Amino acid sequence: MIKICPDCLERIERPEDRQGSHHKWCLNKMYRKRRKAQGAAGRHQRNAHMYVWLAVYFGDLVKPDECEHCGAVTTDLHGHHETYDLPLEVEWVCRSCNAKLGSIPL
């Protein structure tokens, strides 16, 4: 199957198991553009998410087994930040509660 990159309109030549819709450099360009558009607020948010991920990875922050809002027991909990100024103060909520809190679409 031949794929054409929608950004540069060139043919994408990769092994079949690694087919994507864009060239790697076109994707990188798109991501850089998006990060630049988000500005400092987006950088602040990404940093907070990385702090939480690292704290969980190194065991400084323990991820519970149940949602703090509805009490659902799940392994797919999201760390919801009320403010990104305090990156390690998160509420552990399930996907549906996180959507209700306004972080992600369901």
N, C-alpha and C positions, 0 to 999 in steps of 0.2 A: 504494500500500500504506500503510495506516495503522498506525503504531506507537504503543504506549502505554509510557510510562516506568514501570518497575517500582517506582521509589522514590516518586514523587509521584502516580502513576496518571493523569497528564495526557497528552493527545495530543502527539506529537512532530511538529512541522511544519517540515520542512526539505526542500530540493530532493532529488530521488530519488538523486542521486549522493553525497549527504552524509548518508545515513540512518545513525543510530547507535541503540543500544538504550537510551540514557539522555539526558535533557536535559543540556546543558553544565554548568549550575549544580549539577545532581544529581551529575554525575561529579566536579566540583571538590570538592563536599562529601564525597564518598566518599574521594577522594584525601587531603583534609585529615585526615579521621578516621584513615586508614591511617598517615599520617606521624606523627600524634600518638601512635598506639599503638606505633609503632616506637621512639619516643623518641630519646634521644641516640645510641644505637647505630646506628639507621637513618640518622640525619643524618651520623654519622661515615662510614658506608659510602658514602652518596651523595656526600659530599665527596671521598672517595678516588677514586671512579669519575670524577667530574668533573675532578679533577686529572690523571688519566691521559688522559682524552679531550682536554683542553686541551694537554697536553704533546705528544701525538701530532699534534694539529692544527697547532701552532706549530713542530713539528720538533725539540723538545727531547728527545723520546723516540721512538726508531725502532722500528716494528713489524716483526718479522722475517717471513720467508715460510714458515717451518716451525715446527711444534709442538716445544716444548722437551722434551716427554715422549716422544712416539712418533715424532717426525720427519716426520709427515705434512705434505706441502706443500699449503697452503690459504690463501685470502685471508680466511677467516672465523676469525680467531684472537681469543681472549678473554684479557684481562689478568687473571690469577688472583692475588689478594692472599693471602698467608699471614697477614698482619696488616694492619689498616687504619691502624695507627700510622705506618707508612712507606708513604704512598700511591703513591710513584713506584717502589717496588720490587715489580715484578710479574713473574710467569712467563707467557710467551706460550704458551698451550695451545689445542689444537683443542676443538671443542664436546664431543666424547666424553670427552676427558681431563678437561675442566673438570667434566663431570658425575660422573666417577669421583672427582674431588677433593672433591666435595660441594657445589659452588656452585649448579648448576642441574639440574633434572630433564631427562632425555634425551627 
